Amino acid sequence: MILENIFLSFNWMQLLQPQWYIEHGGLWFILFVVFAETGLFAGFFLPGDSLLFVTGIFSEGDNSSGIPPIIESALGFQLNNEILNLLFLGFLIAAAGIIGNSVGYWFGKKSGPYLFERKDTFFFKKKYLFQAKDFYEKHGGGAIVFARFIPIVRTFAPIIAGVVQMNRKNFLFYNIVGSFAWVYSMLFAGHYLERFIYNHFDHFELKNHLEVIVIGIVLVTTAPVIMKMVFSKKAK
């Protein structure tokens, strides 16, 4: 009955709304979104950054919105310490991100030999694969870590790393570092920024302005890519 009600009221734009995942799927939806966005081609449009930020805001639940504590609603228990709750929640989500990146790397590694043997076409140029291979040999670790913080790029970075046969141990190390850094920075930012603003700005609640938050996070995370595109064109 619950699933039936969700499907009846569903529209595709809700996939871009982080609170929808928390309200209708809780922890399991969050884990799936993080896994899909970092490991599946089709996951590039999912709202990873804003979802983690909003997850931090609602990690302890919200009585006015009817949202229970995220860990308790999924696993049936809640840790007594607020920080331990965030750390445990972040560990689960980071694990999903690590598995997602590993799947992307595996897929890229399996398809890599085929791509290197493929002839050039209008849309495919083999020279770009060699350029990517050189780039990952020089900056591969940093690329895997920083790609976590850039929408769309974090979906394809592990796949390309697999295609160009990046060292597996190096990839795994930076995959773990990047996933934990991304998840914990977003979770703690959402949780404590919401608390700080509420206490210092006349009980102003970020929970009531999630649309603005999502737009702001998208602008901040995509700004480096846009600037790179603009300045690279000027340089040429």
C-alpha positions as CSV (number, residue, x, y, z in Angstrom):
1,M,0.0,0.0,0.0
2,I,2.9,2.4,0.9
3,L,4.7,1.6,-2.4
4,E,1.4,2.1,-4.3
5,N,1.0,5.5,-2.8
6,I,4.5,6.5,-3.7
7,F,4.2,5.5,-7.3
8,L,0.8,7.2,-7.7
9,S,2.2,10.5,-6.4
10,F,5.6,10.2,-8.2
11,N,6.8,12.5,-10.9
12,W,10.3,12.5,-12.5
13,M,11.3,15.9,-11.1
14,Q,11.3,14.4,-7.6
15,L,14.5,12.5,-8.6
16,L,16.3,15.9,-8.3
17,Q,14.8,16.7,-4.9
18,P,17.0,15.3,-2.1
19,Q,14.3,15.4,0.6
20,W,12.2,13.1,-1.5
21,Y,14.7,10.3,-1.1
22,I,14.9,10.8,2.6
23,E,11.1,10.9,3.1
24,H,10.3,7.8,0.9
25,G,13.4,5.6,1.2
26,G,15.5,6.8,4.0
27,L,19.0,5.3,4.4
28,W,18.5,2.6,1.7
29,F,17.6,5.2,-0.9
30,I,20.6,7.3,0.1
31,L,22.9,4.3,-0.2
32,F,21.6,3.4,-3.6
33,V,21.8,7.0,-5.0
34,V,25.4,7.3,-3.8
35,F,26.3,3.9,-5.3
36,A,24.5,4.6,-8.6
37,E,25.9,8.1,-9.0
38,T,29.5,6.9,-8.5
39,G,29.3,3.5,-10.3
40,L,26.6,3.5,-13.0
41,F,26.4,5.5,-16.3
42,A,22.8,6.3,-15.7
43,G,23.5,7.8,-12.3
44,F,25.2,11.0,-13.4
45,F,22.0,13.1,-13.0
46,L,21.4,12.1,-9.4
47,P,21.8,14.8,-6.7
48,G,24.7,13.4,-4.7
49,D,26.1,16.5,-3.1
50,S,22.8,18.1,-2.2
51,L,21.5,14.7,-1.0
52,L,24.4,14.3,1.4
53,F,24.0,17.8,2.7
54,V,20.3,17.4,3.3
55,T,21.0,14.0,4.9
56,G,23.2,15.8,7.4
57,I,20.3,18.2,8.1
58,F,17.8,15.4,8.7
59,S,20.2,12.9,10.2
60,E,18.4,13.2,13.6
61,G,15.0,13.3,12.0
62,D,12.4,16.1,12.0
63,N,9.2,16.0,14.0
64,S,7.5,18.8,12.0
65,S,8.1,17.0,8.7
66,G,7.4,13.5,10.1
67,I,10.9,12.3,9.2
68,P,12.3,9.8,11.8
69,P,16.0,9.5,12.5
70,I,17.7,8.1,9.4
71,I,19.6,5.3,11.1
72,E,16.8,4.3,13.5
73,S,14.2,4.1,10.7
74,A,16.4,1.8,8.6
75,L,18.2,-0.4,11.2
76,G,15.9,-0.2,14.2
77,F,18.4,1.4,16.6
78,Q,19.9,4.8,17.3
79,L,23.3,5.5,18.8
80,N,23.2,7.7,21.9
81,N,25.9,10.1,20.8
82,E,25.2,12.7,18.1
83,I,28.7,12.6,16.6
84,L,28.8,8.8,16.7
85,N,25.5,8.7,14.7
86,L,27.0,11.0,12.0
87,L,30.2,8.9,11.9
88,F,28.3,5.7,11.6
89,L,25.9,7.1,9.0
90,G,28.9,8.5,7.0
91,F,30.7,5.2,7.2
92,L,27.7,3.4,5.6
93,I,27.3,6.0,2.9
94,A,31.1,6.1,2.2
95,A,31.1,2.3,1.8
96,A,28.4,2.6,-0.8
97,G,30.5,5.2,-2.7
98,I,33.6,3.0,-2.5
99,I,31.6,0.0,-3.9
100,G,30.1,2.3,-6.6
101,N,33.5,3.6,-7.8
102,S,34.9,0.0,-7.8
103,V,32.1,-1.1,-10.0
104,G,32.8,1.8,-12.4
105,Y,36.5,1.0,-12.4
106,W,35.8,-2.7,-13.1
107,F,33.5,-1.8,-16.0
108,G,36.1,0.5,-17.5
109,K,38.8,-2.1,-17.1
110,K,36.8,-4.7,-18.9
111,S,35.8,-2.4,-21.8
112,G,39.2,-0.7,-22.0
113,P,41.0,-3.2,-24.3
114,Y,38.1,-3.0,-26.8
115,L,38.3,0.8,-26.9
116,F,42.0,0.8,-27.4
117,E,41.6,-1.5,-30.4
118,R,38.6,0.4,-31.8
119,K,39.2,2.5,-34.9
120,D,38.7,6.3,-34.8
121,T,35.3,7.6,-35.7
122,F,33.7,11.1,-35.7
123,F,32.7,10.8,-32.1
124,F,35.6,8.6,-30.9
125,K,39.3,9.5,-31.1
126,K,41.8,7.0,-29.7
127,K,44.3,9.8,-29.0
128,Y,42.0,11.0,-26.1
129,L,42.4,7.6,-24.4
130,F,46.2,8.0,-24.5
131,Q,45.9,11.5,-23.2
132,A,43.7,10.3,-20.4
133,K,46.2,7.5,-19.6
134,D,49.0,10.0,-19.4
135,F,46.9,12.3,-17.1
136,Y,46.0,9.5,-14.7
137,E,49.7,8.4,-14.5
138,K,50.6,11.9,-13.4
139,H,47.6,13.0,-11.5
140,G,45.4,9.9,-11.1
141,G,45.2,9.9,-7.3
142,G,44.2,13.6,-7.1
143,A,41.8,13.1,-10.0
144,I,39.9,10.3,-8.2
145,V,39.7,12.3,-4.9
146,F,38.7,15.7,-6.4
147,A,36.2,14.1,-8.8
148,R,34.1,13.1,-5.9
149,F,33.2,16.8,-5.3
150,I,32.2,17.5,-9.0
151,P,28.8,16.4,-10.3
152,I,28.9,14.2,-13.5
153,V,32.7,14.0,-13.3
154,R,32.5,11.7,-10.3
155,T,30.4,9.3,-12.3
156,F,32.8,8.9,-15.2
157,A,36.2,9.3,-13.4
158,P,36.4,5.7,-12.1
159,I,35.2,4.4,-15.4
160,I,38.0,6.2,-17.3
161,A,40.5,5.2,-14.6
162,G,39.6,1.6,-15.4
163,V,39.7,2.2,-19.2
164,V,43.3,3.5,-19.0
165,Q,44.3,0.7,-16.7
166,M,45.1,2.8,-13.6
167,N,47.0,0.8,-11.0
168,R,44.4,-1.1,-8.9
169,K,46.0,-0.6,-5.5
170,N,46.4,3.2,-6.2
171,F,42.9,3.5,-7.4
172,L,41.5,1.6,-4.3
173,F,43.5,3.8,-1.9
174,Y,42.4,7.1,-3.4
175,N,38.9,5.7,-3.9
176,I,38.6,5.2,-0.1
177,V,40.2,8.5,0.7
178,G,38.0,10.4,-1.7
179,S,34.7,8.7,-0.6
180,F,35.2,9.4,3.1
181,A,36.4,13.0,2.5
182,W,33.3,13.7,0.3
183,V,30.7,12.0,2.4
184,Y,31.9,13.4,5.8
185,S,32.5,16.9,4.6
186,M,28.9,17.1,3.2
187,L,27.2,15.4,6.1
188,F,28.9,17.5,8.8
189,A,28.4,20.7,6.8
190,G,24.7,20.0,6.5
191,H,24.3,19.0,10.1
192,Y,26.3,21.7,11.9
193,L,25.6,24.5,9.5
194,E,21.9,24.0,10.0
195,R,22.4,24.1,13.8
196,F,24.6,27.2,13.6
197,I,22.3,29.2,11.4
198,Y,19.3,28.3,13.6
199,N,21.0,29.4,16.7
200,H,22.6,32.6,15.4
201,F,20.0,33.9,12.9
202,D,16.8,34.2,14.8
203,H,15.8,30.5,14.5
204,F,16.1,30.5,10.7
205,E,15.6,26.9,9.5
206,L,17.5,25.6,6.4
207,K,14.9,22.8,6.3
208,N,12.3,25.3,5.0
209,H,14.6,26.5,2.2
210,L,16.0,23.3,0.6
211,E,15.4,24.5,-3.0
212,V,17.8,27.4,-2.4
213,I,20.3,25.1,-0.8
214,V,20.2,22.6,-3.7
215,I,20.7,25.4,-6.3
216,G,23.6,26.9,-4.2
217,I,25.4,23.5,-3.9
218,V,25.0,22.9,-7.7
219,L,26.5,26.3,-8.5
220,V,29.4,25.9,-6.1
221,T,30.3,22.4,-7.2
222,T,30.0,23.1,-11.0
223,A,31.8,26.4,-10.9
224,P,35.3,24.9,-11.3
225,V,34.2,23.0,-14.4
226,I,32.6,26.0,-16.0
227,M,35.6,28.2,-15.2
228,K,37.9,25.6,-16.6
229,M,35.9,25.4,-19.9
230,V,35.8,29.2,-20.2
231,F,39.5,29.8,-19.5
232,S,40.7,26.9,-21.6
233,K,38.8,28.4,-24.6
234,K,40.5,31.7,-24.0
235,A,43.9,30.1,-23.8
236,K,43.4,28.4,-27.2
